[in-house]
């Protein structure tokens, strides 16, 4: 379950990264929060750690494809292949 605050967390990361951040992934065996494709510099890793409170090394759900689409639909960020970029 996600509330609207998750979008604030995503925008916080995008601003920290200069307006663009890699989406990341939390599905692989090696992709744990803070590691692999789920690093804290990715949208998936940042949401898991900052919003969901999952500890480093923990497993996470990967909601980025839905959340990125919503940001794109709302014209707040561009949902690109592999990354999200502020408009």
KEVOPA-403982 format. One record per residue (C-alpha): residue number from 0; y, x, z; residue in one letter; chain. Coordinates in Angstrom, 1 decimal. Layout:
BEGIN
REC   num       yy       xx       zz   residu   chaine
REC   NUM        Y        X        Z        A        A
...
END
This chain:
BEGIN
REC   num       yy       xx       zz   residu   chaine
REC     0      0.0      0.0      0.0        X        A
REC     1      3.4      1.4     -1.0        X        A
REC     2      6.8      0.2     -0.1        X        A
REC     3     10.1      0.8     -2.0        X        A
REC     4     10.7      4.0      0.1        X        A
REC     5      8.1      5.8     -2.0        X        A
REC     6     10.6      5.8     -4.9        X        A
REC     7     13.1      7.6     -2.6        X        A
REC     8     10.5     10.2     -1.9        X        A
REC     9      9.9     10.8     -5.6        X        A
REC    10     13.6     11.0     -6.3        X        A
REC    11     14.0     13.5     -3.4        X        A
REC    12     11.4     15.8     -5.0        X        A
REC    13     13.0     15.4     -8.5        X        A
REC    14     16.4     16.4     -7.1        X        A
REC    15     14.9     19.4     -5.3        X        A
REC    16     13.2     20.5     -8.5        X        A
REC    17     16.4     20.3    -10.6        X        A
REC    18     15.6     16.8    -12.0        X        A
REC    19     12.1     17.4    -13.3        X        A
REC    20      8.7     17.7    -11.6        X        A
REC    21      5.1     17.9    -12.6        X        A
REC    22      3.1     14.7    -12.0        X        A
REC    23      0.0     16.5    -10.6        X        A
REC    24     -3.4     15.1     -9.8        X        A
REC    25     -5.4     14.4     -6.8        X        A
REC    26     -8.8     13.6     -8.4        X        A
REC    27    -10.4     17.0     -8.8        X        A
REC    28    -12.7     18.6     -6.3        X        A
REC    29    -10.2     21.5     -5.8        X        A
REC    30     -7.1     19.2     -5.9        X        A
REC    31     -6.4     18.7     -2.2        X        A
REC    32     -3.0     18.0     -0.8        X        A
REC    33     -1.0     21.3     -1.1        X        A
REC    34     -3.6     22.9     -3.4        X        A
REC    35     -4.6     23.0     -7.0        X        A
REC    36     -3.0     20.3     -9.1        X        A
REC    37     -1.9     18.5     -5.9        X        A
REC    38      0.6     21.1     -4.7        X        A
REC    39      3.6     20.0     -2.7        X        A
REC    40      5.7     20.8     -5.8        X        A
REC    41      4.0     18.0     -7.7        X        A
REC    42      4.8     14.3     -7.4        X        A
REC    43      1.2     13.4     -6.2        X        A
REC    44      1.2     16.1     -3.6        X        A
REC    45      4.7     15.4     -2.4        X        A
REC    46      4.0     11.6     -2.0        X        A
REC    47      0.7     12.3     -0.2        X        A
REC    48      2.4     14.8      2.3        X        A
REC    49      5.9     13.3      2.8        X        A
REC    50      5.2      9.6      2.3        X        A
REC    51      1.6      9.0      3.3        X        A
REC    52      1.5     11.8      6.0        X        A
REC    53     -1.7     13.3      4.7        X        A
REC    54     -2.3     16.8      6.1        X        A
REC    55     -2.6     19.9      3.9        X        A
REC    56     -6.1     20.1      2.5        X        A
REC    57     -6.7     16.4      2.8        X        A
REC    58     -7.8     14.1      0.0        X        A
REC    59     -5.4     11.6     -1.5        X        A
REC    60     -5.2      8.6     -3.8        X        A
REC    61     -3.4      9.3     -7.1        X        A
REC    62     -0.8      6.6     -7.8        X        A
REC    63      1.5      8.6    -10.0        X        A
REC    64      0.8      6.9    -13.3        X        A
REC    65      1.8      3.5    -11.9        X        A
REC    66      4.9      4.8    -10.0        X        A
REC    67      6.1      6.9    -12.9        X        A
REC    68      5.8      3.8    -15.2        X        A
REC    69      7.9      1.7    -12.8        X        A
REC    70     10.6      4.4    -12.6        X        A
REC    71     10.6      4.6    -16.4        X        A
REC    72     10.8      0.8    -16.7        X        A
REC    73     13.7      0.6    -14.3        X        A
REC    74     15.4      3.3    -16.3        X        A
REC    75     15.7      5.7    -13.3        X        A
REC    76     13.5      8.4    -14.7        X        A
REC    77     11.7      9.3    -17.9        X        A
REC    78      7.9      9.2    -17.7        X        A
REC    79      6.8     12.1    -19.8        X        A
REC    80      3.4     13.6    -20.5        X        A
REC    81      2.6     15.7    -17.5        X        A
REC    82      6.0     15.4    -15.7        X        A
REC    83      8.7     13.0    -14.6        X        A
REC    84     12.4     13.7    -15.3        X        A
REC    85     15.5     12.1    -13.9        X        A
REC    86     17.7     10.3    -16.4        X        A
END
